[in-house]
Amino acid sequence: MSRSKRKPAYDFFKMRQSGGMARLPFLLFGVVVVMVAGLSVGGVGGGVVGIWNGLLGHGDPLFGQVVLELRLPRVVGAMAVGGLLALSGVLMQVLMRNPLADPYVLGLSGGAACGAILALAGGVSGMWVDGGAWLGALISMVMVLWLAGGPSGWEGGSRLLLTGVVVASGWGAGVSFLLYLLPDERLRGALFWLMGDLGRGGEVWVRVGVLLVSLAVTWPMARALNLLTTGVERAASLGVAVTPLKFLLYLVASLAAASAVSAVGSIGFVGLVTPHLLRLSGCVDHRCLLPASVLLGGMLLTLADLLARTVIAPQQMPVGVLTALLGAPVFVWLLRRSVRERRP
């Protein structure tokens, strides 16, 4: 007797087309709510009216200064960095055709960490640390691209994935060695940077600009991304220029991840979990998935930063620690759910 098989609701490789644009207004509303919460919660409170007056320069001058100079850059920076990580995660998963890929799988965070720690070891701070992280991430990007043989030799993403794992391991050893050599007075700052620190978000509006440009470049390619997830041969037979598309995806995803890491350090699981949550909800068409990932990724990181600021107040927890603590069990749950749905 033949056994009936249940069609899986979530299949990364056999993707059904679904617009899902109706979810975007709800995500936009959620973003507004989370940003208001991030601006209002803290040692100095003022409510929604106080936030509005503070943004306009009216009302309590102390609260207005806190909102404009401290909370607004931090909230906008968290939204931008979370969006960059989520967008990079979506592009990496399409590029490798692997739902477990994330922005750090190619060693970008390791290269950025080495560059930033070298800058900290030299006694500099601010934009020099950002520049060092940028340079390290770009070096890692070029190394992986060269060692993997270029887009024509990636063949489903396995070679690229293995190359990234090797490069990431090398950067990890380099980070450990640099931390061992750092003097005690600089070790704390380097460790805090490695754990993720939204309090030093650098030039916030630069991150916003990188996010908007990255989304503007990739969103018109949504149809090609949909076809690429079904297979390289099928995408090529339907007119997709696969090799240039792979190179562009790798470039945009790497630059987005490098911009996020250089701004706030290493923050994991946002780029990995966000696309999973949206695909499980039925948002699998990249016309919806790309902007929805940007919104949900920014919202998740802003919520994590809000918790990091308030859980052990007046002290602040590194947001990377909190995303790891929350992201690991969520990812295990998502993984087990996807396995159950694939079983007949």
N, C-alpha and C positions, 0 to 999 in steps of 0.2 A: 504494500500500500504506500502510495507516495505521500510524502510529508509536506504539508503546506508551509510556505515560507512567508514570513512577514517582511514587507518592504521597509527598510530602515528609514526613519524620519530624518536622519542626519547622515549624509554621506558626502565627504569632502570631494571625492573623485568623480562621483556621478551626481553632479549638481543639477538640481531642477531650477528652472528660471522662475524667479519671484521678484516682483518689484519691491514690495515692502516699504514704499515711500511713505505710507501712512504712519510709520513709526517715527519718522523724523520730527514732526511737531511735538510728540510726547518727549522725545529726547531733548529738544530745545527747551521745553518747559522745565525738564529736570535740570538742565544746565543752569537756567536762571535761578531756580530754587537753591541749588548747591552753591552758586556764587554768592547769593544773598546771605546764606548761612555762613559761608567763609568770611564775609565782610563784617558780619554782626557778632559772631562768637569770639570771645576773648576776655582779657582782663578788664577792658574798657568797652562797655556795651552802649548801644544807642538805638537798636531796633531799625525797622525799615525806614521810618521817617528820618531818623538820625543819619542813616547811610545816605539817603537822598540829599539831605542838607549838607552832609560832609563832602559829597561829590561836587556839589554846587558852591562850596565854600561858605555856607551859612551855618547857623547853629553853634554848637559847642566847638570852639577852636581846637581843643585837645583831641576830641574824638575825630574831628575832620582831618587833623594831621595824621592820626593813627590810620585812618581809612586810606587816605591818599598816598602816604609815603611808605606804609608797612603792609597793610592787608591787601590793597588793590594790586600792587605788583606781584605779591605772592600768589594770590588767587589766579590772576591772569597767567602767571608763569606756570602754575600747576595745570591749568587747562591746556596751555600750549604744549608743555612737555608730555602730558598724558596723551594728547592727540597725536603728537609726533611718534611716540612709542607704539600706539595702537595702529597708526597708518603703516609704520614700518613692519609691524607684525603681520598685517594683512598681505603686504607685498612679498615678504619673505615666504609666507606659506604658499602663495601662488607660485613663486619662483621655484621653490623646491618641491611643490606638490606634496607637502607634508604638513599636516595640521599641528605638529609639535614644534615647528620652527618658530623662532622669536628673534627680536632684534639683536640679541647678544650671542646667537649661535655662531656667528662668523668672526668672533673675536674682537668686535668693535669696542665693546666696553673694556676689554683688557688693554687694547692699544690706547684708548683714552685715559685709562687709569694710569698706565705707565707715563704718558706724557704729562698728566697733571701732577703726579708725585715727583717727577723730575723737576717741574717748575716749583713745587713746594720745597723740595730739597735745596733749590737755589735761593730760597729766601724771598721769592716774589709772591704776589697775590693778585686777586682781581682778574683783569682781562688776560694777564700772562698765564694764569692757570687755565682759563678757558682756551687760550691759544695753544697751550701745550696739549690739552685734551683733544682739541680739534686735529692737531698735527698727528698725534698718536693714532687716532681713529682713521684718518686718511691713509696713513702708512699701512695700517692693518688691512684696509679695504684694497689697496693696491697689491699687497702681498697675497691675499686670498685670490684676487682676480688672476694674478700671474701664475700662482702655483696650481690653480684649478684648470688652467689651460684656456681661459676665456669662455665666453658664453657658448661657443660651439661645442665645447667638450664637457658640458655639465651633465647632459644625458639624464634627465629626470631629477636632477638635484642631488643625487647621492654623492657624486664627486665633490661638489661644492660643499655639502654638509660635512663630509669627512675632512676636507681641507680646513674648514672653519674650526672644527673641533681641535685639530692639531695646532693651529695658530693660537686659538684661545688658551690651550694648555701652556704654550710657550710664554704668552703674555702673563698668565697666572704665576709662573715661576719668576718672571721678571719683577712683577709687583711684590712678591714675597721677599725677593732679594733687596729691592729698594727700601721696603719697610724695615728690614733688618739693619740697613745702613743709616736710616734717618736718626738724627738726634732726638732725644726725648721731648724737647720743647716743640718739635714740628710733627711728632708722630701722631698726636691726638688730632690735629687738623687733617692729616692725611687719612686717618681711619674714619673720621666723620664724613669726609668727602666720599670715601668708598661706600659708605652705608646709605648715601643719598641725603642731600641737604637742600631743601627748597628755600631755605633762608638766604642762600647766596645764588639766586637764579640768574645773575648776570644781566645782560641787556634783554629785558623781557620782550620788548617789541620786535627784537631781531628774531626771537623764537616764533613769535606770532607770524612774522613775515615768511619765515622758512616753511611753517606749516601751511599757510595759504598757497604759497607757490607750489609746494609738493602736491597738495590736493588738486590744484588747478592743472598740473601736468598729468596726473594719473587718472582723474575722473573721466576725461574724454576717452580713455582707453578701456573703459569698463567692459565693453563687448569683447574685446580681445582678451581681457583677463578671464572672462567667463569661459571662453573657448579654450584658453590655455590650461585651465583646471581640468578639462575633460581629456587632455592628452596632447602631446606635442605634435604627433602625426595628424591628428584630426584638426587641430588648430591650423597647421600649415596647409592642409588640404582645403580649408575654408578661407584661405587668403591672408592669414596672419603671418607677418614677418617675424618669425619666432626669435631668431638670434638678436636682432636689434631690440626687440621688446624685452628679452631677458636682460640685456645689458642695461637698458634704461631702468627696469625695475630694480636691479641690483644697485645702480647708482643712486636713485631716489631713496630707496630704503636705507642705504648706508648713510647718506647725508642726513636724513631725518633722524636716525638713531644717533649719529655723531653729534648733531646739534643738541639733542636732548641730554646725552651723557655729559657733554662738555659744560652744560649749564648747571646740572644738579647732581652729577655723579651717577652711581650705579643704582638703578631702580628696576627691579625685576617683576615679572609676571603680568604687568599691565599689557604689554604687547602680545603676550601669549593667551591670556584669559579672555580679553575683550572680543576678539573675533569669534571665539568659541561660543560665548554667550549669545552673540547676535545670530550666528548660524543656527544654533539650537532653537532660537525663537522664530526661525523661518526666513531671516534676512540673508539670503545667499547670493542674490544678484549684486554684482559689484557696483552697479549704479546706486544702490542703497547702502551696500556694506561699507564702502569707502567713507562717505560722510558720516554714517552712523557710528563707525568705529572711532572717528575723530571725536565726536561728541561724547560717546560713552567712555572712551579712554580718558578724556579730560575730566569728566565727571567723577570717575572712579578715583583718579589720582588726587583730585581736590578733596574728596571725602576722606581719603586716607590721610592727607595732610591735616585736615581739620581734626581727625582723631589723634594724630601724632602731636598736635599742639595742645590738646585738652586732656588726654588720658592721664598723664603724670604732671600736669601743670603745677607750678610754674616752669618746670623743666620741659624740654621738647625732645621727643623721640625722633631719631632719624627716620624719615618716611620710607626709606628702602627696607628697613627692618620690619615695619608694619605691613608693607605690601607683600613681603615674603611670608610673614606669619599668616596673613589672610589669604594670599593667593595660592599657597601650596595646598591646603585642604580643598579650596574651591576647584583647583585644577584636577585633583584626584577624583572629586565627585563628577566633574565633567567627563573625565576619561572613562570612568566606570559606566557612566550613563551611555556614552557613545558605544562602548563594547556591548552592553545589554541590547541596544537597539539594532546592532548588526547581527546578533544571534538569531537563527531561525526559530 
